[in-house]
Structures are given as C-alpha cells and as structure tokens.
C-alpha cells in the first residue's frame, strides 16, 4: 500500500485490498471465515414511470430484502463480498445477523479472492443460493490506515 514508513511494511501471504467493512460494528478480524462472493448488487429493483402508492412499495422492498438476507444467512457465510451496492436495510440486516459485509469490491479483486479461497462468485443474490461454494481462508483482518500518504514534490 502506498504511504507509511518502511517499518510499517510486512509480507502478507494472501490478498490485500483497500476495501473496509460496511459498518464499524462488523467484525474486522476472523479466524477461518467462510466467504460468500456475490457479483451483483443487493437491492430492490424499482420500476420507473409508474405511479404507485409509497407504502406498499416500501413494504415490498422490506419483504424482498428480508427474504434475500435470510437466504444469504442460511448459506452459512461469515463474510459477504458484494461487487456492487447494498441497500441500507440489507446492510442493517446483515449486521444484525453477525455477518461482515464488504461492498463495492472490484471484479478483478473478487476473481482473485475466488481463486485464493476456492470459492465461486454467485451471479446474483436474487437466485436461490441453496448450497453455494463458499471460499475459505485462514485469517481475515482489517487495518485502518491513519495518517497522510507520502507524496513526492
């Protein structure tokens, strides 16, 4: 990672990325986590150019997201990596379920993690996940960088 001092450097056996968990209360370190990789977003698709009552739409969105998160939780992962965005309600439901969420992960990083963990990237959270091939790793940790990056003038 750019910046920092030479003493801050170390060799990592695995992958390094610049993504953080979606919420500070989500666990940042895990031993032997199971990883679910989702190659799309987790949100409710609304239809444009239609007049709808707001209350039923909000209820449909809430029910849809609850069902989707229940499917994810039943698959048994500890960490969920999502290539795109995740609705705020879905983030809260994952937090309540005790899962760690990392969102907006680049496709190339997802592929690298899938290779390293021998997991399979699920195309969508909408489809019945059933028994996905979860990735496994020995350790997952997160460190927040503090300070300024070094810049040459």
JOMOSUL-V26185 format. One record per helix or strand. SS is the DSSP state (H for helix, E for strand). FROM is the first residue (numbers start at 1). TO is the last residue. If there is no record, write none. Layout:
# JOMOSUL-V26185
SS&FROM&TO ; SS&FROM&TO
This chain:
# JOMOSUL-V26185
H&6&8 ; E&30&31 ; E&34&38 ; E&42&42 ; H&54&75 ; E&79&82 ; E&86&86 ; H&88&96 ; E&100&102 ; H&107&117 ; E&121&122 ; E&135&136 ; E&139&140
